[in-house]
Amino acid sequence: MRIPILKFLKSFIQDVPIETVHSDLNQTLELILKNGQYQLCTENAVYSYGKYYTNFSDSFKRINLSQVHEVLVLGLGLCSIPIILESYKKQKFYFTGIEWDETVIYLASKYIIPQISSYLDVIQADATQFVHYTEEKFDLICIDIFVDDKIPPEALSMEFLQGAADCLSENGILISNHLGVLDSDKSHAQAYYDSIFKSIFPDSTILHIKNNYMLLSDASKIL
């Protein structure tokens, strides 16, 4: 949906409420216009923020993405990752977006997806199960699975991460988003990295991006 010019300009001065909806998975979801970008928020977290979703935008600037064409987004939200990749790389991709919350898909379809020029296949599914039954391979897998400000336990399991790893193409890259705001967030992210992530991706590393720990499967991909 095209943003009305007055709302667009006003959003650089103050947040402009667009739509508030409720879902069984996320309770209240608030869509606002902020600095010319749609931002999707829960009570305690920002799910999407267009090209200003800096945890991924800043990460992509530090990673060699020259061989990336097929992209899997586990936790699609309002399509920030497709928007960022198109804007940054100035090319088209083949996106598969997995989103469990039908209400989030409704908002994405209404406001965001028409802006994306790449092919985008949106699938309403549990991402932790999808990786076990898909036969496709992807050059880049982005894991961004949250319920409010928490990652569900099943998305932190060895089984899920191994399933995601099995979906990578040869020389594919996986990046997983974890909060790093509080000391407890940092310790949880570090413990997960040490005990699970590094066991599956021994050549991995952590990118410290503002208030996030971005776990990268292959340190050699850093520019």
N, CA and C atoms as a LAMMPS dump frame, in Angstrom:
ITEM: TIMESTEP
0
ITEM: NUMBER OF ATOMS
669
ITEM: BOX BOUNDS ff ff ff
-5.0000000000000000e+02 5.0000000000000000e+02
-5.0000000000000000e+02 5.0000000000000000e+02
-5.0000000000000000e+02 5.0000000000000000e+02
ITEM: ATOMS id mol type element x y z
1 1 1 N 0.838 -1.191 0
2 1 2 C 0 0 0
3 1 3 C 0.879 1.25 0
4 2 1 N 0.629 2.155 -0.939
5 2 2 C 1.401 3.394 -1.023
6 2 3 C 1.116 4.258 0.209
7 3 1 N 2.172 4.815 0.795
8 3 2 C 2.031 5.65 1.979
9 3 3 C 1.58 7.047 1.552
10 4 1 N 0.459 7.546 2.092
11 4 2 C 0.037 8.92 1.78
12 4 3 C 1.139 9.907 2.154
13 5 1 N 1.362 10.911 1.299
14 5 2 C 2.494 11.806 1.465
15 5 3 C 2.459 12.545 2.794
16 6 1 N 1.273 12.948 3.255
17 6 2 C 1.198 13.685 4.521
18 6 3 C 1.589 12.792 5.701
19 7 1 N 1.142 11.537 5.679
20 7 2 C 1.525 10.601 6.741
21 7 3 C 3.019 10.316 6.681
22 8 1 N 3.535 10.19 5.46
23 8 2 C 4.966 9.936 5.289
24 8 3 C 5.796 11.057 5.902
25 9 1 N 5.453 12.293 5.602
26 9 2 C 6.196 13.433 6.133
27 9 3 C 6.024 13.561 7.642
28 10 1 N 4.813 13.329 8.12
29 10 2 C 4.537 13.432 9.552
30 10 3 C 5.338 12.404 10.349
31 11 1 N 5.619 11.234 9.726
32 11 2 C 6.297 10.152 10.442
33 11 3 C 7.735 10.499 10.812
34 12 1 N 8.296 11.545 10.203
35 12 2 C 9.641 11.987 10.564
36 12 3 C 9.626 12.924 11.769
37 13 1 N 8.44 13.315 12.175
38 13 2 C 8.274 14.186 13.34
39 13 3 C 7.764 13.407 14.534
40 14 1 N 6.812 12.503 14.285
41 14 2 C 6.243 11.681 15.34
42 14 3 C 5.742 10.381 14.748
43 15 1 N 5.614 9.353 15.589
44 15 2 C 5.089 8.074 15.141
45 15 3 C 3.635 8.226 14.701
46 16 1 N 3.296 7.612 13.58
47 16 2 C 1.944 7.688 13.042
48 16 3 C 1.29 6.316 13.179
49 17 1 N 0.268 6.176 14.03
50 17 2 C -0.418 4.883 14.154
51 17 3 C -1.106 4.51 12.837
52 18 1 N -0.95 3.265 12.418
53 18 2 C -1.561 2.792 11.183
54 18 3 C -2.662 1.776 11.466
55 19 1 N -2.33 0.74 12.233
56 19 2 C -3.324 -0.303 12.505
57 19 3 C -2.895 -1.107 13.726
58 20 1 N -3.85 -1.425 14.576
59 20 2 C -3.61 -2.29 15.728
60 20 3 C -4.48 -3.526 15.582
61 21 1 N -3.855 -4.698 15.68
62 21 2 C -4.584 -5.95 15.5
63 21 3 C -4.224 -6.895 16.637
64 22 1 N -4.992 -7.957 16.761
65 22 2 C -4.757 -8.959 17.799
66 22 3 C -4.627 -10.335 17.141
67 23 1 N -3.793 -11.168 17.714
68 23 2 C -3.636 -12.526 17.208
69 23 3 C -3.478 -13.478 18.376
70 24 1 N -3.737 -14.743 18.116
71 24 2 C -3.596 -15.753 19.164
72 24 3 C -2.142 -15.932 19.574
73 25 1 N -1.219 -15.719 18.651
74 25 2 C 0.191 -15.945 18.934
75 25 3 C 0.857 -14.751 19.594
76 26 1 N 0.5 -13.548 19.17
77 26 2 C 1.221 -12.361 19.612
78 26 3 C 0.373 -11.372 20.395
79 27 1 N -0.871 -11.724 20.701
80 27 2 C -1.775 -10.823 21.401
81 27 3 C -1.917 -9.522 20.632
82 28 1 N -1.346 -8.409 21.088
83 28 2 C -1.515 -7.137 20.405
84 28 3 C -0.316 -6.823 19.527
85 29 1 N -0.604 -6.497 18.263
86 29 2 C 0.412 -6.074 17.313
87 29 3 C 0.073 -4.659 16.86
88 30 1 N 1.021 -3.773 16.98
89 30 2 C 0.803 -2.381 16.601
90 30 3 C 1.664 -2.026 15.4
91 31 1 N 1.017 -1.575 14.336
92 31 2 C 1.735 -1.126 13.144
93 31 3 C 1.747 0.394 13.141
94 32 1 N 2.96 0.958 13.087
95 32 2 C 3.105 2.405 13.039
96 32 3 C 3.987 2.777 11.858
97 33 1 N 3.928 4.046 11.492
98 33 2 C 4.827 4.593 10.489
99 33 3 C 5.84 5.466 11.217
100 34 1 N 7.128 5.136 11.053
101 34 2 C 8.199 5.824 11.776
102 34 3 C 9.333 6.103 10.808
103 35 1 N 9.69 7.364 10.647
104 35 2 C 10.77 7.752 9.736
105 35 3 C 10.571 7.196 8.331
106 36 1 N 9.314 7.189 7.9
107 36 2 C 9.004 6.75 6.549
108 36 3 C 8.984 5.254 6.338
109 37 1 N 9.118 4.482 7.426
110 37 2 C 9.126 3.021 7.336
111 37 3 C 8.051 2.44 8.251
112 38 1 N 7.433 1.352 7.797
113 38 2 C 6.486 0.655 8.654
114 38 3 C 7.245 -0.099 9.744
115 39 1 N 6.775 0.042 10.977
116 39 2 C 7.375 -0.656 12.113
117 39 3 C 6.286 -1.475 12.8
118 40 1 N 6.572 -2.751 13.006
119 40 2 C 5.633 -3.658 13.669
120 40 3 C 6.147 -3.95 15.065
121 41 1 N 5.31 -3.68 16.073
122 41 2 C 5.75 -3.792 17.463
123 41 3 C 4.788 -4.651 18.275
124 42 1 N 5.352 -5.362 19.242
125 42 2 C 4.577 -5.956 20.315
126 42 3 C 4.808 -5.097 21.551
127 43 1 N 4.355 -5.56 22.693
128 43 2 C 4.524 -4.768 23.908
129 43 3 C 5.999 -4.545 24.233
130 44 1 N 6.843 -5.554 23.962
131 44 2 C 8.241 -5.481 24.398
132 44 3 C 9.272 -5.577 23.278
133 45 1 N 8.824 -5.656 22.043
134 45 2 C 9.789 -5.912 20.968
135 45 3 C 9.366 -5.248 19.67
136 46 1 N 10.365 -4.98 18.821
137 46 2 C 10.137 -4.527 17.453
138 46 3 C 10.358 -5.725 16.537
139 47 1 N 9.315 -6.131 15.823
140 47 2 C 9.407 -7.286 14.938
141 47 3 C 10.008 -6.932 13.583
142 48 1 N 9.651 -5.768 13.076
143 48 2 C 10.114 -5.35 11.758
144 48 3 C 10.205 -3.831 11.731
145 49 1 N 11.145 -3.32 10.91
146 49 2 C 11.282 -1.873 10.8
147 49 3 C 11.875 -1.51 9.451
148 50 1 N 11.359 -2.137 8.392
149 50 2 C 11.8 -1.813 7.049
150 50 3 C 13.312 -1.854 6.915
151 51 1 N 13.86 -0.885 6.201
152 51 2 C 15.305 -0.847 5.968
153 51 3 C 16.091 -0.445 7.208
154 52 1 N 15.387 -0.004 8.274
155 52 2 C 16.058 0.376 9.516
156 52 3 C 16.114 -0.762 10.533
157 53 1 N 15.844 -1.966 10.092
158 53 2 C 15.973 -3.143 10.965
159 53 3 C 17.459 -3.456 11.044
160 54 1 N 18.16 -2.697 11.877
161 54 2 C 19.616 -2.597 11.786
162 54 3 C 20.358 -3.873 12.166
163 55 1 N 19.721 -4.741 12.959
164 55 2 C 20.421 -5.982 13.296
165 55 3 C 20.795 -6.757 12.031
166 56 1 N 19.886 -6.792 11.055
167 56 2 C 20.197 -7.473 9.803
168 56 3 C 20.863 -6.544 8.792
169 57 1 N 20.435 -5.296 8.685
170 57 2 C 21.037 -4.401 7.691
171 57 3 C 22.523 -4.21 7.955
172 58 1 N 22.906 -4.005 9.219
173 58 2 C 24.325 -3.84 9.536
174 58 3 C 25.1 -5.146 9.374
175 59 1 N 24.44 -6.273 9.664
176 59 2 C 25.096 -7.572 9.468
177 59 3 C 25.394 -7.818 7.999
178 60 1 N 24.421 -7.55 7.129
179 60 2 C 24.609 -7.813 5.707
180 60 3 C 25.758 -6.99 5.121
181 61 1 N 25.977 -5.81 5.663
182 61 2 C 27.073 -4.968 5.167
183 61 3 C 28.441 -5.553 5.499
184 62 1 N 28.472 -6.49 6.446
185 62 2 C 29.746 -7.084 6.877
186 62 3 C 29.968 -8.487 6.322
187 63 1 N 29.027 -8.974 5.506
188 63 2 C 29.082 -10.347 5.023
189 63 3 C 29.184 -10.362 3.501
190 64 1 N 29.947 -11.296 2.959
191 64 2 C 30.043 -11.486 1.516
192 64 3 C 28.782 -12.204 1.025
193 65 1 N 27.931 -11.473 0.332
194 65 2 C 26.668 -12.019 -0.162
195 65 3 C 26.67 -12.163 -1.682
196 66 1 N 27.859 -12.185 -2.285
197 66 2 C 27.953 -12.157 -3.743
198 66 3 C 27.345 -13.387 -4.409
199 67 1 N 27.296 -14.509 -3.695
200 67 2 C 26.77 -15.746 -4.276
201 67 3 C 25.362 -16.074 -3.787
202 68 1 N 24.697 -15.1 -3.187
203 68 2 C 23.373 -15.335 -2.614
204 68 3 C 22.279 -15.007 -3.626
205 69 1 N 21.442 -15.991 -3.878
206 69 2 C 20.295 -15.806 -4.768
207 69 3 C 19.016 -16.327 -4.109
208 70 1 N 19.081 -17.546 -3.571
209 70 2 C 17.924 -18.165 -2.911
210 70 3 C 18.012 -17.88 -1.41
211 71 1 N 16.973 -17.237 -0.87
212 71 2 C 16.994 -16.796 0.527
213 71 3 C 15.782 -17.352 1.272
214 72 1 N 16.036 -17.959 2.429
215 72 2 C 14.977 -18.445 3.309
216 72 3 C 14.939 -17.565 4.549
217 73 1 N 13.772 -17.004 4.83
218 73 2 C 13.588 -16.177 6.021
219 73 3 C 12.661 -16.926 6.969
220 74 1 N 13.187 -17.344 8.1
221 74 2 C 12.408 -18.064 9.108
222 74 3 C 11.982 -17.053 10.166
223 75 1 N 10.742 -16.622 10.074
224 75 2 C 10.219 -15.52 10.874
225 75 3 C 10.154 -14.285 9.999
226 76 1 N 9.234 -14.28 9.033
227 76 2 C 9.209 -13.25 7.994
228 76 3 C 8.839 -11.877 8.521
229 77 1 N 7.896 -11.829 9.492
230 77 2 C 7.444 -10.526 9.977
231 77 3 C 6.909 -9.677 8.85
232 78 1 N 7.263 -8.385 8.834
233 78 2 C 6.824 -7.481 7.771
234 78 3 C 7.872 -7.342 6.671
235 79 1 N 8.592 -8.416 6.416
236 79 2 C 9.477 -8.497 5.24
237 79 3 C 10.659 -7.541 5.3
238 80 1 N 11.14 -7.193 6.493
239 80 2 C 12.297 -6.299 6.569
240 80 3 C 13.509 -6.88 5.846
241 81 1 N 13.741 -8.188 5.995
242 81 2 C 14.933 -8.793 5.394
243 81 3 C 14.893 -8.711 3.867
244 82 1 N 13.779 -9.07 3.202
245 82 2 C 13.724 -8.853 1.746
246 82 3 C 13.92 -7.388 1.352
247 83 1 N 13.313 -6.478 2.098
248 83 2 C 13.46 -5.054 1.785
249 83 3 C 14.92 -4.624 1.891
250 84 1 N 15.59 -5.039 2.955
251 84 2 C 16.992 -4.66 3.177
252 84 3 C 17.884 -5.234 2.075
253 85 1 N 17.712 -6.501 1.753
254 85 2 C 18.571 -7.132 0.745
255 85 3 C 18.386 -6.498 -0.626
256 86 1 N 17.139 -6.231 -1.001
257 86 2 C 16.902 -5.572 -2.287
258 86 3 C 17.533 -4.191 -2.321
259 87 1 N 17.391 -3.441 -1.228
260 87 2 C 17.919 -2.086 -1.171
261 87 3 C 19.437 -2.073 -1.178
262 88 1 N 20.04 -2.997 -0.433
263 88 2 C 21.492 -3.014 -0.279
264 88 3 C 22.199 -3.562 -1.521
265 89 1 N 21.701 -4.659 -2.069
266 89 2 C 22.39 -5.321 -3.171
267 89 3 C 21.931 -4.847 -4.548
268 90 1 N 20.812 -4.135 -4.608
269 90 2 C 20.308 -3.618 -5.885
270 90 3 C 20.122 -4.727 -6.914
271 91 1 N 19.546 -5.832 -6.441
272 91 2 C 19.272 -6.948 -7.33
273 91 3 C 18.035 -7.681 -6.827
274 92 1 N 17.556 -8.599 -7.652
275 92 2 C 16.408 -9.39 -7.262
276 92 3 C 16.866 -10.737 -6.716
277 93 1 N 16.089 -11.248 -5.778
278 93 2 C 16.365 -12.534 -5.148
279 93 3 C 15.139 -13.433 -5.29
280 94 1 N 15.3 -14.674 -4.859
281 94 2 C 14.176 -15.6 -4.736
282 94 3 C 13.981 -15.865 -3.246
283 95 1 N 12.951 -15.259 -2.678
284 95 2 C 12.707 -15.348 -1.243
285 95 3 C 11.632 -16.385 -0.926
286 96 1 N 11.89 -17.148 0.131
287 96 2 C 10.854 -17.968 0.758
288 96 3 C 10.719 -17.469 2.187
289 97 1 N 9.543 -16.981 2.534
290 97 2 C 9.317 -16.432 3.863
291 97 3 C 8.367 -17.301 4.665
292 98 1 N 8.819 -17.745 5.832
293 98 2 C 8.01 -18.604 6.687
294 98 3 C 7.518 -17.765 7.87
295 99 1 N 6.221 -17.7 8.025
296 99 2 C 5.612 -16.925 9.114
297 99 3 C 4.44 -17.718 9.676
298 100 1 N 4.45 -17.918 10.986
299 100 2 C 3.415 -18.728 11.626
300 100 3 C 2.143 -17.939 11.895
301 101 1 N 2.274 -16.642 12.135
302 101 2 C 1.141 -15.826 12.556
303 101 3 C 0.391 -15.295 11.33
304 102 1 N -0.82 -15.77 11.139
305 102 2 C -1.626 -15.341 9.996
306 102 3 C -1.91 -13.848 10.021
307 103 1 N -1.984 -13.262 11.214
308 103 2 C -2.243 -11.827 11.327
309 103 3 C -1.058 -11.025 10.81
310 104 1 N 0.144 -11.482 11.082
311 104 2 C 1.339 -10.817 10.556
312 104 3 C 1.369 -10.923 9.034
313 105 1 N 0.998 -12.077 8.501
314 105 2 C 0.933 -12.246 7.038
315 105 3 C -0.092 -11.287 6.44
316 106 1 N -1.221 -11.121 7.102
317 106 2 C -2.235 -10.169 6.647
318 106 3 C -1.647 -8.765 6.537
319 107 1 N -0.938 -8.321 7.576
320 107 2 C -0.352 -6.976 7.564
321 107 3 C 0.719 -6.854 6.48
322 108 1 N 1.562 -7.863 6.363
323 108 2 C 2.602 -7.836 5.335
324 108 3 C 1.989 -7.767 3.936
325 109 1 N 0.951 -8.562 3.712
326 109 2 C 0.301 -8.59 2.4
327 109 3 C -0.371 -7.259 2.075
328 110 1 N -0.91 -6.611 3.079
329 110 2 C -1.637 -5.354 2.881
330 110 3 C -0.707 -4.175 2.665
331 111 1 N 0.389 -4.124 3.411
332 111 2 C 1.213 -2.914 3.426
333 111 3 C 2.584 -3.055 2.775
334 112 1 N 3.17 -4.238 2.758
335 112 2 C 4.583 -4.341 2.41
336 112 3 C 4.856 -5.131 1.133
337 113 1 N 4.268 -6.304 1.008
338 113 2 C 4.64 -7.205 -0.086
339 113 3 C 4.517 -6.563 -1.463
340 114 1 N 3.518 -5.707 -1.724
341 114 2 C 3.468 -5.058 -3.046
342 114 3 C 4.697 -4.208 -3.373
343 115 1 N 5.484 -3.819 -2.354
344 115 2 C 6.681 -3.005 -2.596
345 115 3 C 7.881 -3.847 -3.026
346 116 1 N 7.815 -5.164 -2.834
347 116 2 C 8.96 -6.038 -3.087
348 116 3 C 8.947 -6.489 -4.546
349 117 1 N 10.059 -6.268 -5.234
350 117 2 C 10.108 -6.599 -6.661
351 117 3 C 10.592 -8.023 -6.915
352 118 1 N 11.294 -8.627 -5.951
353 118 2 C 11.764 -10.003 -6.102
354 118 3 C 10.616 -10.989 -5.955
355 119 1 N 10.847 -12.206 -6.398
356 119 2 C 9.888 -13.277 -6.159
357 119 3 C 9.864 -13.583 -4.663
358 120 1 N 8.668 -13.655 -4.087
359 120 2 C 8.509 -13.944 -2.664
360 120 3 C 7.389 -14.948 -2.467
361 121 1 N 7.759 -16.101 -1.949
362 121 2 C 6.786 -17.149 -1.621
363 121 3 C 6.565 -17.119 -0.109
364 122 1 N 5.379 -16.702 0.318
365 122 2 C 5.056 -16.619 1.743
366 122 3 C 4.303 -17.879 2.153
367 123 1 N 4.831 -18.573 3.149
368 123 2 C 4.233 -19.817 3.614
369 123 3 C 3.862 -19.665 5.08
370 124 1 N 2.595 -19.928 5.384
371 124 2 C 2.139 -19.895 6.777
372 124 3 C 2.433 -21.256 7.388
373 125 1 N 3.461 -21.282 8.254
374 125 2 C 3.921 -22.554 8.823
375 125 3 C 4.774 -22.291 10.041
376 126 1 N 4.969 -23.328 10.823
377 126 2 C 5.893 -23.304 11.948
378 126 3 C 7.302 -23.5 11.389
379 127 1 N 8.143 -22.487 11.531
380 127 2 C 9.484 -22.534 10.949
381 127 3 C 10.303 -23.691 11.496
382 128 1 N 10.076 -24.047 12.76
383 128 2 C 10.867 -25.126 13.36
384 128 3 C 10.513 -26.481 12.76
385 129 1 N 9.34 -26.586 12.139
386 129 2 C 8.95 -27.808 11.447
387 129 3 C 9.254 -27.743 9.957
388 130 1 N 9.148 -26.555 9.392
389 130 2 C 9.356 -26.397 7.945
390 130 3 C 10.718 -26.917 7.508
391 131 1 N 11.752 -26.657 8.304
392 131 2 C 13.111 -27.04 7.886
393 131 3 C 13.276 -28.548 7.771
394 132 1 N 12.393 -29.304 8.402
395 132 2 C 12.507 -30.762 8.371
396 132 3 C 11.797 -31.396 7.177
397 133 1 N 10.874 -30.659 6.543
398 133 2 C 10.171 -31.285 5.424
399 133 3 C 10.446 -30.633 4.07
400 134 1 N 11.057 -29.451 4.04
401 134 2 C 11.378 -28.876 2.742
402 134 3 C 12.564 -29.617 2.116
403 135 1 N 12.551 -29.712 0.802
404 135 2 C 13.667 -30.322 0.077
405 135 3 C 14.497 -29.27 -0.645
406 136 1 N 14.124 -28.007 -0.498
407 136 2 C 14.861 -26.924 -1.162
408 136 3 C 16.16 -26.617 -0.426
409 137 1 N 17.089 -26.032 -1.162
410 137 2 C 18.355 -25.576 -0.601
411 137 3 C 18.463 -24.062 -0.81
412 138 1 N 19.095 -23.406 0.155
413 138 2 C 19.136 -21.948 0.134
414 138 3 C 20.557 -21.443 0.337
415 139 1 N 20.872 -20.34 -0.34
416 139 2 C 22.194 -19.728 -0.23
417 139 3 C 22.338 -18.908 1.057
418 140 1 N 21.212 -18.423 1.553
419 140 2 C 21.206 -17.627 2.78
420 140 3 C 19.965 -17.989 3.579
421 141 1 N 20.157 -18.33 4.844
422 141 2 C 19.034 -18.581 5.752
423 141 3 C 19.131 -17.584 6.901
424 142 1 N 18.057 -16.838 7.106
425 142 2 C 17.975 -15.863 8.193
426 142 3 C 16.96 -16.347 9.216
427 143 1 N 17.412 -16.545 10.448
428 143 2 C 16.524 -16.984 11.526
429 143 3 C 16.193 -15.778 12.397
430 144 1 N 14.92 -15.449 12.446
431 144 2 C 14.462 -14.266 13.19
432 144 3 C 13.135 -14.611 13.869
433 145 1 N 13.181 -15.584 14.745
434 145 2 C 11.965 -16.151 15.343
435 145 3 C 11.814 -15.664 16.778
436 146 1 N 10.777 -14.875 17.001
437 146 2 C 10.486 -14.365 18.337
438 146 3 C 8.99 -14.415 18.589
439 147 1 N 8.629 -14.621 19.845
440 147 2 C 7.274 -14.35 20.33
441 147 3 C 7.442 -13.263 21.378
442 148 1 N 7.023 -12.059 21.037
443 148 2 C 7.325 -10.857 21.81
444 148 3 C 8.855 -10.723 21.855
445 149 1 N 9.462 -10.657 23.026
446 149 2 C 10.921 -10.501 23.064
447 149 3 C 11.644 -11.797 23.44
448 150 1 N 10.985 -12.935 23.24
449 150 2 C 11.576 -14.224 23.593
450 150 3 C 11.649 -15.135 22.369
451 151 1 N 12.733 -15.889 22.286
452 151 2 C 12.838 -16.937 21.278
453 151 3 C 12.208 -18.197 21.851
454 152 1 N 11.247 -18.808 21.17
455 152 2 C 10.617 -20.025 21.689
456 152 3 C 11.653 -21.135 21.888
457 153 1 N 11.493 -21.963 22.913
458 153 2 C 12.472 -23.03 23.185
459 153 3 C 12.728 -23.942 21.999
460 154 1 N 11.689 -24.233 21.221
461 154 2 C 11.87 -25.142 20.091
462 154 3 C 12.767 -24.528 19.006
463 155 1 N 12.842 -23.197 18.973
464 155 2 C 13.713 -22.53 18.001
465 155 3 C 15.151 -22.422 18.502
466 156 1 N 15.392 -22.916 19.711
467 156 2 C 16.738 -22.943 20.28
468 156 3 C 17.273 -24.37 20.403
469 157 1 N 16.555 -25.304 19.813
470 157 2 C 16.938 -26.705 19.96
471 157 3 C 17.994 -27.105 18.939
472 158 1 N 18.757 -28.111 19.291
473 158 2 C 19.745 -28.68 18.379
474 158 3 C 19.066 -29.224 17.118
475 159 1 N 17.895 -29.83 17.287
476 159 2 C 17.191 -30.445 16.167
477 159 3 C 16.788 -29.399 15.132
478 160 1 N 16.297 -28.257 15.606
479 160 2 C 15.892 -27.204 14.672
480 160 3 C 17.096 -26.648 13.917
481 161 1 N 18.166 -26.338 14.643
482 161 2 C 19.323 -25.746 13.981
483 161 3 C 19.948 -26.725 12.994
484 162 1 N 19.986 -27.999 13.339
485 162 2 C 20.505 -28.988 12.4
486 162 3 C 19.618 -29.062 11.164
487 163 1 N 18.301 -28.983 11.373
488 163 2 C 17.392 -28.977 10.237
489 163 3 C 17.627 -27.786 9.325
490 164 1 N 17.857 -26.622 9.928
491 164 2 C 18.144 -25.429 9.134
492 164 3 C 19.472 -25.582 8.396
493 165 1 N 20.469 -26.121 9.075
494 165 2 C 21.774 -26.34 8.438
495 165 3 C 21.651 -27.262 7.23
496 166 1 N 20.785 -28.252 7.328
497 166 2 C 20.584 -29.197 6.23
498 166 3 C 19.927 -28.541 5.02
499 167 1 N 19.339 -27.366 5.214
500 167 2 C 18.689 -26.642 4.113
501 167 3 C 19.645 -25.717 3.365
502 168 1 N 20.882 -25.615 3.834
503 168 2 C 21.849 -24.737 3.178
504 168 3 C 22.405 -25.369 1.909
505 169 1 N 22.583 -24.533 0.898
506 169 2 C 23.29 -24.971 -0.3
507 169 3 C 24.787 -25.058 0
508 170 1 N 25.546 -25.609 -0.914
509 170 2 C 26.992 -25.649 -0.732
510 170 3 C 27.524 -24.226 -0.6
511 171 1 N 28.302 -23.977 0.433
512 171 2 C 28.837 -22.645 0.741
513 171 3 C 27.75 -21.656 1.172
514 172 1 N 26.584 -22.17 1.564
515 172 2 C 25.515 -21.294 2.039
516 172 3 C 25.839 -20.687 3.397
517 173 1 N 25.099 -19.626 3.727
518 173 2 C 25.328 -18.86 4.951
519 173 3 C 24.058 -18.869 5.787
520 174 1 N 24.211 -19.039 7.094
521 174 2 C 23.085 -18.94 8.02
522 174 3 C 23.398 -17.858 9.056
523 175 1 N 22.403 -17.026 9.341
524 175 2 C 22.563 -16.001 10.361
525 175 3 C 21.34 -16.011 11.271
526 176 1 N 21.599 -16.004 12.576
527 176 2 C 20.53 -16.152 13.566
528 176 3 C 20.546 -14.966 14.512
529 177 1 N 19.388 -14.345 14.693
530 177 2 C 19.247 -13.133 15.496
531 177 3 C 18.935 -13.462 16.956
532 178 1 N 19.722 -12.876 17.877
533 178 2 C 19.492 -13.042 19.309
534 178 3 C 19.624 -11.684 19.98
535 179 1 N 18.795 -11.434 20.973
536 179 2 C 18.861 -10.165 21.691
537 179 3 C 20.136 -10.074 22.523
538 180 1 N 20.631 -8.857 22.646
539 180 2 C 21.792 -8.602 23.482
540 180 3 C 21.642 -7.316 24.256
541 181 1 N 20.42 -7.039 24.704
542 181 2 C 20.135 -5.784 25.404
543 181 3 C 20.577 -5.867 26.86
544 182 1 N 20.026 -6.83 27.571
545 182 2 C 20.323 -7.017 28.988
546 182 3 C 21.486 -7.99 29.164
547 183 1 N 22.081 -7.969 30.334
548 183 2 C 23.147 -8.936 30.629
549 183 3 C 22.632 -10.362 30.512
550 184 1 N 21.374 -10.563 30.919
551 184 2 C 20.787 -11.902 30.819
552 184 3 C 20.616 -12.318 29.358
553 185 1 N 20.258 -11.356 28.486
554 185 2 C 20.157 -11.652 27.054
555 185 3 C 21.511 -12.1 26.511
556 186 1 N 22.537 -11.366 26.874
557 186 2 C 23.883 -11.656 26.377
558 186 3 C 24.37 -13.022 26.845
559 187 1 N 24.119 -13.325 28.112
560 187 2 C 24.579 -14.606 28.637
561 187 3 C 23.828 -15.763 28
562 188 1 N 22.521 -15.589 27.757
563 188 2 C 21.744 -16.641 27.107
564 188 3 C 22.223 -16.859 25.672
565 189 1 N 22.467 -15.755 24.952
566 189 2 C 22.933 -15.866 23.568
567 189 3 C 24.302 -16.534 23.509
568 190 1 N 25.187 -16.161 24.415
569 190 2 C 26.528 -16.74 24.431
570 190 3 C 26.476 -18.227 24.77
571 191 1 N 25.626 -18.587 25.738
572 191 2 C 25.502 -19.992 26.128
573 191 3 C 24.958 -20.833 24.977
574 192 1 N 23.959 -20.3 24.253
575 192 2 C 23.417 -21.009 23.093
576 192 3 C 24.487 -21.169 22.015
577 193 1 N 25.24 -20.109 21.789
578 193 2 C 26.309 -20.174 20.78
579 193 3 C 27.343 -21.237 21.151
580 194 1 N 27.771 -21.228 22.402
581 194 2 C 28.82 -22.158 22.843
582 194 3 C 28.36 -23.605 22.841
583 195 1 N 27.113 -23.845 23.254
584 195 2 C 26.665 -25.222 23.456
585 195 3 C 26.021 -25.848 22.226
586 196 1 N 25.366 -25.039 21.384
587 196 2 C 24.616 -25.592 20.253
588 196 3 C 25.115 -25.063 18.916
589 197 1 N 25.129 -23.748 18.752
590 197 2 C 25.444 -23.178 17.438
591 197 3 C 26.83 -23.593 16.968
592 198 1 N 27.814 -23.474 17.836
593 198 2 C 29.183 -23.777 17.433
594 198 3 C 29.4 -25.272 17.209
595 199 1 N 28.582 -26.106 17.842
596 199 2 C 28.717 -27.542 17.618
597 199 3 C 28.266 -27.938 16.216
598 200 1 N 27.332 -27.189 15.658
599 200 2 C 26.856 -27.466 14.303
600 200 3 C 27.669 -26.684 13.271
601 201 1 N 28.082 -25.475 13.65
602 201 2 C 28.883 -24.637 12.755
603 201 3 C 30.21 -24.309 13.446
604 202 1 N 31.182 -25.202 13.393
605 202 2 C 32.444 -24.998 14.126
606 202 3 C 33.252 -23.802 13.642
607 203 1 N 33.003 -23.327 12.414
608 203 2 C 33.734 -22.181 11.876
609 203 3 C 32.947 -20.877 12.034
610 204 1 N 31.998 -20.872 12.94
611 204 2 C 31.086 -19.739 13.091
612 204 3 C 31.701 -18.611 13.91
613 205 1 N 30.953 -17.517 13.996
614 205 2 C 31.369 -16.375 14.812
615 205 3 C 30.137 -15.594 15.227
616 206 1 N 30.342 -14.607 16.105
617 206 2 C 29.262 -13.726 16.546
618 206 3 C 29.548 -12.318 16.067
619 207 1 N 28.558 -11.689 15.424
620 207 2 C 28.622 -10.27 15.093
621 207 3 C 27.86 -9.513 16.174
622 208 1 N 28.518 -8.59 16.832
623 208 2 C 27.87 -7.783 17.855
624 208 3 C 27.321 -6.523 17.186
625 209 1 N 26.023 -6.525 16.952
626 209 2 C 25.371 -5.423 16.238
627 209 3 C 24.443 -4.685 17.205
628 210 1 N 24.924 -3.58 17.751
629 210 2 C 24.138 -2.765 18.67
630 210 3 C 23.567 -3.641 19.784
631 211 1 N 22.255 -3.799 19.853
632 211 2 C 21.647 -4.563 20.941
633 211 3 C 21.332 -6 20.544
634 212 1 N 22.07 -6.529 19.598
635 212 2 C 21.816 -7.889 19.133
636 212 3 C 23.111 -8.671 18.997
637 213 1 N 23.009 -9.977 19.239
638 213 2 C 24.065 -10.925 18.915
639 213 3 C 23.61 -11.652 17.653
640 214 1 N 24.332 -11.456 16.559
641 214 2 C 23.993 -12.106 15.3
642 214 3 C 24.972 -13.251 15.088
643 215 1 N 24.476 -14.47 15.151
644 215 2 C 25.311 -15.655 15.035
645 215 3 C 25.461 -16.033 13.568
646 216 1 N 26.693 -16.055 13.101
647 216 2 C 26.994 -16.291 11.695
648 216 3 C 27.666 -17.643 11.525
649 217 1 N 27.178 -18.449 10.606
650 217 2 C 27.623 -19.835 10.475
651 217 3 C 29.049 -19.97 9.992
652 218 1 N 29.574 -18.988 9.266
653 218 2 C 30.895 -19.129 8.636
654 218 3 C 31.657 -17.81 8.751
655 219 1 N 32.644 -17.772 9.626
656 219 2 C 33.413 -16.546 9.852
657 219 3 C 34.17 -16.108 8.606
658 220 1 N 34.474 -17.033 7.696
659 220 2 C 35.222 -16.669 6.481
660 220 3 C 34.4 -15.796 5.53
661 221 1 N 33.085 -15.702 5.762
662 221 2 C 32.231 -14.874 4.915
663 221 3 C 32.263 -13.401 5.307
664 222 1 N 32.932 -13.07 6.413
665 222 2 C 33.012 -11.675 6.822
666 222 3 C 33.95 -10.926 5.887
667 223 1 N 33.522 -9.768 5.452
668 223 2 C 34.322 -8.952 4.526
669 223 3 C 35.5 -8.313 5.264
